[in-house]
């Protein structure tokens, strides 16, 4: 059935999505915040943090953000730009749970 923007959704279904929402935990010390850039090793913006905080129950900084699908696998290292510093983070499985 056709509706507004149905062509775009059909194309996305056929080709797959370009970005995925992932959870990450910070490896380096720092707290990611909404709209902080997610960058590659060259400093190029590849995504954005959608939310981030210091988790008192996990005792670490965590966040979520959109990244290219090739960077969305669990364990993938990301860099989060926090006030001009590129801090290491690691993609983790959602939901955030204590292991």
C-alpha positions in Angstrom: 0.0 0.0 0.0 1.3 3.4 -0.9 1.5 6.3 1.6 3.6 9.4 2.1 7.3 8.5 2.0 6.5 4.8 1.3 9.2 4.9 -1.4 11.9 5.8 1.1 10.8 3.0 3.4 10.8 0.5 0.6 14.3 1.5 -0.5 15.5 1.3 3.1 14.0 -2.2 3.4 15.7 -3.3 0.2 19.1 -1.7 0.8 19.3 -1.9 4.6 19.8 1.0 7.1 22.9 3.2 6.9 23.1 3.8 10.7 22.2 1.9 13.9 21.5 3.0 17.4 24.1 1.4 19.7 24.9 1.5 23.4 28.5 2.2 24.5 30.5 2.4 27.7 33.4 4.7 28.1 36.9 3.2 28.3 38.5 6.6 29.0 37.4 8.9 31.8 34.7 11.3 30.7 31.0 11.6 30.5 29.3 11.6 27.0 26.4 14.1 26.6 23.6 14.6 24.1 24.9 15.7 20.7 28.6 15.1 21.3 30.2 13.9 18.1 31.3 10.3 17.6 34.4 10.4 15.5 36.8 8.0 13.7 40.5 7.9 14.2 41.0 10.7 11.7 38.7 13.0 13.6 35.8 12.8 11.1 32.3 12.9 12.5 30.6 9.5 12.0 27.7 9.8 14.4 26.2 11.6 17.3 25.5 10.8 21.0 21.8 10.7 21.6 22.1 10.3 25.4 24.8 9.8 27.9 25.4 9.8 31.7 27.4 8.4 34.6 25.7 5.2 35.7 25.8 4.8 39.5 24.7 1.2 39.3 27.3 0.2 36.7 29.9 2.7 38.1 30.9 3.8 34.6 29.9 6.4 32.0 27.5 5.0 29.4 25.7 6.4 26.4 23.8 5.7 23.2 24.3 7.0 19.7 23.9 6.5 16.0 26.9 5.1 14.1 27.4 3.6 10.6 26.3 -0.1 10.5 29.9 -1.2 10.0 30.8 0.3 13.4 27.8 -1.2 15.3 29.1 -4.6 16.3 29.5 -5.3 20.0 33.1 -4.7 21.1 33.8 -2.1 18.4 35.9 0.8 19.6 34.5 4.3 19.1 35.9 7.7 19.9 33.6 10.3 21.6 34.5 14.0 21.3 34.0 15.3 24.8 35.0 19.0 24.9 37.6 18.6 22.2 39.2 15.4 23.6 38.7 12.2 21.7 37.9 9.6 24.4 37.7 5.8 23.8 34.4 4.0 24.2 33.3 0.4 23.4 30.0 -0.7 21.8 28.1 -2.9 24.3 24.9 -4.9 24.1 21.7 -3.2 25.2 20.1 -3.0 27.7 22.9 -1.9 30.0 23.1 -4.5 32.7 25.6 -5.4 35.4 27.5 -8.5 34.4 
